Amino acid sequence: MTHNTPLSPRPLHELSGGARPRVLTTSQLRAHGVSTAETNEQCRAGGPWQQLLPGVVLLHPGPPTSEERLHAVLMYAARERGTGVPAQPGAGRPHAPAYPEVMITGLAALTLHGFSSTPPLPSLEAIDVLVPRLRRLRSTDCVRIVRTPAMPAPEQVTGVPVAPVARALADAVAELADAGIVRRLLTEAVRAGHCDPTAVVRELNQARLLSRPHVVDAVESLLAEGRARAEDRLYRMIHEYGLPDPVWNVDLRLPGGPYLGGLDAYWPDHAVAVELDTRAPRQDDDALWSEYTRKREHLERLGITVVHITPRKLRDAPEQQATVIRTALMASADREPAAYVAVLPR
């Protein structure tokens, strides 16, 4: 059965019975044998149905549930390109509508992802839905169309396609002018483990939101908190996997010479250093990466091994990162002695 295969006609009372959610498009109703005139009659004032959105019908007279509202928004947006005909849901998956190239984003998506600092779904005046940039759709009623040149892979939450957290955050922040709300959303994203700070900043940068002062302030706090959490994970990893104690947060200088750079952890007897890579992905990312590379190459020319670790690797694969450090420490005995450097508190 394909999306274009007509459904077997069913009586009107069956359509408005126990189906969940009780929302259909006008094209789906026609596939069930319900004419446009019959639909208009059922949706008359005081009738058993109601037109919830253009081309989308709610098959009962009361207010829609949050689930019905979400599906109605997706049905409105998931219309076939250039035809105005909504895609037929449920092909091959009973009660699981298929919504090609559309997904819930913004505050509604964050609520579905489990954020506690976002409003409950019933209180949202508008639900953001992400669509390809060239789709010919308009925002209407409770639907706010958000366009993108590249659709992310959706995540399924309670049977609804939802934008990944970082993308949903960026779309939500784009509509917010309250610095306190923006800060709470970004902070919860990191503290609750929904996503990494760098993923959030990357999406904010791509959405060109880092020029807004209240967003920049929130991002600075976010990155500081993300670095603090990464440093704590590094400290715990070194002790949990039995690595020797390093000196923490130090600067290196050549005696009487230039500054060589700061390090998060350093083993002077082994000439092994660890540097957390917590760069924010901004427009000047290439220049910053070049600076990292120059520092690393300079230190390695002096005989110092530099291990770069990202917060994500620390979180997802601490044992692997501990093995990398242990290998570097063990290999130091086979290397030429490193140049003498001054180790100073940062």
Protein Blocks (a to p, Z undefined) as FASTA:
>chain_A
ZZklccddddfklmmmmbccdbddfklmmmnopafklmmmmmpghiabdcfbghiacfbf
bdcdfklmmmmmmmmmmpcehklpacdehihpahiacdehiacehjllmmmnopakbccf
klpmbdcddddfklccddehjbccdddfbdcddddeehiacddfklmmmmmmmmpcbfkl
mmmmmmmmmmnomacfklmmmmmmmnopmmpmklmmmmmmmmmmmmmmmmmmmmmmmmmn
opacddehiadddehiacfbdcfbdcfknopacdddfbdcdfklmmmmmmmmmmmmmmmm
nopacddddfklmmmmmmlmmmmmmmmmmmmmmpccddddddddZZ
